[in-house]
Amino acid sequence: MRDASHDQPPSPVIDEIHAREASASAAGYYFQALYALIILLRESNEDAEAVTLENLDDIHFSGNRPSLFQVKYSRTAKRTLTIASEQLWKTLANWSTLARRKITHHRLILVTSASIGDDNVLAVLMGNGSRKALLNALEQEAQRVVDENTQDSKKLTARAPLCREFLRLSQKERKHLIARIHLASERATIATLNEHAAKHLHLIEKKYRFSIAKRLLEWWALRAAQSLTPEKPEPITKAEVTQQISALLREMSTGTLPGDFEDAAPPEDINALKQAAGVLVQQIQLVRRGDGYTNRAVIARWKARMQREAWVNEGLTDWNEQGRFDLRLIETWKFQFEPACDNCEGGTEDEKIAVGREVLDWALRQAPDEQRISGASWNSSYMTRGVLQQLADEKKVGWHPDYEARLKEKP
């Protein structure tokens, strides 16, 4: 007989749960990949030391103190790790399998965002105390889960096969396994990894650490992905990271401002960008240019604003310096705008529109080559182009010869 449940339409609630699970899993993998850089910066002293992703474990550190890391990241706050936690038993099962394969010379480190109270039997893994009580508790919990699932199949839990894997080790092997485990309570999140990476860049001048850490993590994200493909060898060495840091330092020392948004995809909702730049849109409408021009202009404005904010936040420039650039850019615009207005003084509206279009085209195409950011090696054009659009939104520049009067007429 056909199960009637198969005829039911998909549940939006179930779909939402699956979407959230997929999102959480993706976040976990992303954090794990980025956290490997923190491990390499923190643990390594020699150029040949390296990390490998998804080999023997989530992260395999090979060096003077070879270590395997299980990284359990969660965006859910106030989670507690106990001997009944499934994430703990997944880790123990994986390490038990490695122990049976005689891979027994690594430190075993469980990195978790869950909390561990002082009265938690697992707290001993964060220090060097006796682990006898913990081993007994784990063995009893594993046996209890296995016995209950053997006696009553209705109580079958996901932990049962994990516990069986742990119990397949001899008592001596289990003791040796628990002796090698260390628990690291990690409060870092994807959003704060820049700060954590910066703390390990001790030899870099403090004002540059956050900026270099940010770009190092961006490079690392791609390099970590490549390490999982045939494109590049799997291990990522300390030497390779050191070379990347040196390259970033050279850029800083030559005054190069990083271009973070040159290839950045703008928000999908282009209408939101237009609403945020209402005067800019009106300026383009005055010279009767269509959506193509408007879209390019608001995206250029968005890129410039985002880049400026990033530079200031990272201490690479300040708003006073940005203001001086604006003044220079306005002067450059005047050399283009004022003669054009003189040439069409007393002209028809069509002639004024034609002149305004020329000024707008200049702002989008030629201006970036005529005005660069002073004192910096900057080869990208989107900053000048975008700042001009921002100034147009602030009515400090314009395209139509009568833009000031026309904009006053608009509500």
C-alpha positions, -999 to +999 in steps of 0.1 A: +000+000+000+013+034-010+023+057+020+000+087+019+027+109+031+044+106-003+014+125-018+018+155+006+033+187-009+068+197+003+068+214+037+082+249+037+092+243+073+112+212+064+127+231+035+138+259+058+153+234+082+173+218+054+184+252+042+196+262+076+215+229+081+232+234+047+241+270+056+255+259+090+275+231+074+290+256+048+299+280+076+316+252+095+337+242+066+346+278+058+356+285+094+376+252+095+396+263+064+404+297+077+412+285+112+440+263+096+458+296+089+455+306+126+470+272+136+499+275+111+507+311+124+504+300+160+521+265+160+549+267+134+584+280+138+601+264+108+595+271+071+589+234+063+561+230+089+527+228+072+490+222+075+468+198+054+431+200+052+408+170+052+435+144+053+439+124+085+415+149+102+399+183+096+433+199+099+467+181+101+496+201+114+530+185+105+560+198+123+579+195+155+547+188+174+525+169+149+488+175+157+454+166+144+426+191+149+389+185+149+372+219+145+336+221+157+322+255+148+287+266+155+269+299+151+245+289+179+252+306+212+252+290+246+259+254+235+275+232+261+298+202+254+292+172+276+301+135+275+266+129+259+273+154+230+272+138+196+300+161+183+323+147+210+315+111+200+321+118+163+355+131+172+363+102+195+351+077+169+374+093+142+404+092+166+396+057+177+397+046+140+431+063+136+444+046+168+434+012+154+454+021+123+484+027+146+484+064+140+492+073+176+520+099+177+499+130+171+485+154+197+447+153+193+430+187+197+393+193+197+385+230+189+350+239+199+329+270+203+307+252+229+312+261+266+328+238+291+321+246+328+347+240+355+325+212+369+323+195+336+342+162+336+356+172+302+373+203+317+404+181+325+411+180+288+420+217+290+448+211+315+472+184+326+453+168+355+446+131+359+422+117+332+412+085+350+378+098+361+371+110+325+381+077+310+358+059+333+329+083+325+334+079+288+336+041+290+304+039+311+286+063+287+297+044+256+287+011+272+253+025+283+245+038+248+255+005+231+236-016+256+204+004+253+205+003+215+211-035+216+182-041+240+157-018+224+160-009+187+135+019+193+162+038+212+186+036+184+207+068+184+233+083+161+258+079+189+256+041+190+280+033+162+303+060+174+304+046+209+310+011+195+341+024+176+355+038+208+349+005+227+366-015+200+399-002+214+415-021+242+414-004+277+451+004+273+445+019+239+416+040+252+438+053+280+466+063+256+440+079+233+425+101+261+460+110+273+467+126+239+435+147+237+434+184+244+403+206+244+405+241+230+375+264+237+375+288+208+354+320+209+365+331+174+339+335+147+342+339+110+337+377+115+365+379+141+392+358+125+409+389+111+415+400+147+428+366+157+452+364+127+465+399+134+475+389+169+499+364+155+517+389+132+540+400+160+569+412+138+547+436+117+541+472+127+509+473+147+490+498+125+494+474+095+485+441+112+448+441+107+450+452+071+476+425+063+457+399+083+425+407+063+443+402+029+462+372+041+429+355+050+415+364+016+445+348-001+443+318+023+407+311+015+416+305-022+448+287-013+430+263+010+404+256-017+432+248-041+448+225-017+418+202-020+421+200-058+449+188-081+458+224-089+484+227-061+501+202-037+480+195-006+502+208+023+505+245+028+538+254+043+548+282+067+573+293+040+545+299+016+526+320+041+557+339+050+562+348+013+527+360+010+531+382+041+563+396+027+545+405-006+518+423+014+544+442+034+561+453+002+528+467-011+523+486+022+559+500+021+555+514-014+523+532-004+500+510-024+464+511-013+447+478-017+418+476-042+393+454-024+363+463-045+376+464-080+361+430-089+335+429-061+300+420-070+275+448-060+243+440-041+218+421-062+191+447-054+202+475-078+171+495-069+183+498-033+215+514-046+194+538-066+172+547-037+203+554-016+216+578-043+184+597-052+201+629-062+227+611-084+198+594-102+181+628-108+214+642-121+216+615-148+179+620-156+186+657-163+208+647-192+184+620-203+207+590-199+190+557-193+193+528-169+226+517-183+243+549-172+224+550-139+233+514-130+270+520-137+270+552-117+254+539-086+276+508-086+307+530-090+295+551-060+289+519-039+324+506-047+341+539-038+321+543-005+329+507+006+366+510-003+370+543+015+353+529+046+376+498+045+408+520+041+398+542+071+388+512+093+422+496+086+441+528+093+455+531+058+441+566+053+417+590+071+387+611+062+407+643+061+429+628+034+398+617+016+383+652+018+415+666+003+411+642-026+375+653-031+386+690-033+412+681-060+386+661-079+361+690-078+388+713-092+395+688-120+357+686-127+356+724-130+381+724-158+357+701-177+324+716-166+329+754-167+342+757-203+314+734-215+288+757-198+304+787-214+302+771-249+264+765-246+254+797-227+221+808-241+217+776-260+187+753-263+178+726-239+189+700-264+223+717-266+226+718-228+217+681-225+244+673-251+270+692-231+259+675-199+262+641-215+298+649-225+306+659-189+290+627-176+309+606-201+341+623-190+333+615-153+328+578-161+355+572-187+383+598-187+384+613-152+401+583-136+431+588-158+433+625-150+430+624-112+448+598-090+449+595-053+479+615-041+508+599-024+498+563-032+504+538-060+468+533-072+461+518-105+424+512-103+399+535-118+368+528-098+377+552-069+378+584-090+348+573-110+328+564-079+338+595-058+326+618-087+292+600-085+292+605-047+299+642-052+271+644-077+248+629-051+259+656-027+253+683-054+290+693-053+294+685-090+269+680-118+265+672-155+237+695-168+248+731-171+218+742-149+219+712-125+218+734-094+187+753-104+170+722-118+176+702-086+162+730-065+129+727-085+126+690-077+108+679-046 
